[in-house]
Amino acid sequence: MAKNMNNLLKQAQQMQTKLAALQKELEVRELDTSAGGGMVKIKINGKQEIIDFKLNPECVDPSDVEMLEDLIKTAINQAVKESQDMVSNSMSKVTGGVNIPGLF
């Protein structure tokens, strides 16, 4: 019984080490996303922080601010979703598919 517990603790420590390394890696991993056929471009990292944001001047129409707002919202939501998916996929590789609440 004690041997099984020791093995379990050892596996937990190994997973914790792998997760710490993955967290550092994800902090610097970046994704490029866009909306509106490239009119709005966003670069985001694995911590869901926006690193860069570009607007094509052609999409800036003072008479249609609502369209620009929609493009920006769509681009941000897409960037966050792709970043979350990247984190989730990377985490499942380390945890063997077990969802551990509070990690990311």
N, C-alpha and C positions, 0 to 999 in steps of 0.2 A: 504494500500500500504506500509506504513512504517513497519507494522508488518511482511509482507512478506520479506522486506529487512532485518529486524533484524534477522529473522529466517535464511535467506541465509547467513548472516554474521556469525551467530552462528555456522552453519554447516561448513562454511569455516574454522573457528577457530578450531573446533573439528577435521577436516581433517588434518589441519596443525599440531596439536598436535600428532595425530596418525602417520603422516608421519615422524615427527622428531623421534619418538620412533622406528619406523621401520628402519630408516636409521642407528640408533645406533645398532639395532639388526643385521642388515645385515653386519655391519662392522666386527662382530665376527663370523657370520655363515660361515661354511667352507664346501667345496665339495671336494671329492676325485674323480679324473678321471684318465683314463689311455688310452694308445694306444699300438698297436702291441701286443695284448694279455698280457698286463701287463709289457711289456718291458720298457715303459716309464710311470712313475706315477707323477701326479701333484696334489697338494693341493692348492686350490684357495679360496678366500673369496668373500663376496658380493660386494666388491669394485673392483673386478677384479684384485686383487693383488695376485701374486703367493707367497704362503707361504712356500711350500716345493716342491722339485723336486728330483726324484730318477730315475736313469738309472740302468737297469739290466746289469751287466758286459757282459753278453752273446751278447748283441746287439751292443757292441763296437767292430767293425771290421775295422781296419785301411785301409783295401782295399775297404771298401764300406761305406765311410763317407756320401755319398749322401743318403743312406737308413736311417742312423741315423738322419740326418737332417730332412728327411721327417717324421720320427716317432715323433721327437720333435715338429715339426710344427703342426702335426696332434693333438698331445696331448695338446698343448697350445691352439689351436683353439677350441678343444672340451671343455676344461676347461672354457674358456672365454664364449662360447655359453651357457654352463650349468649354469654358474654364472649369466649371463644376463637373462636367462629364470627364474631362481630362483627369481631374483630381480623383473622382470616383473610380475610374478605370485603373489608375495607378495604385490606389489604395486597395482595391480588390485583389490585385496581384500579390500584394504583401500580406494581406489578411486571409487569403484563400477564399475570398467571397463573403466572409463574415462581416456584417455591418456592425461597426463599433461606434456607437453614438458619441458625439462630441469631439471626434478627431479632426474633422474639417467641416 
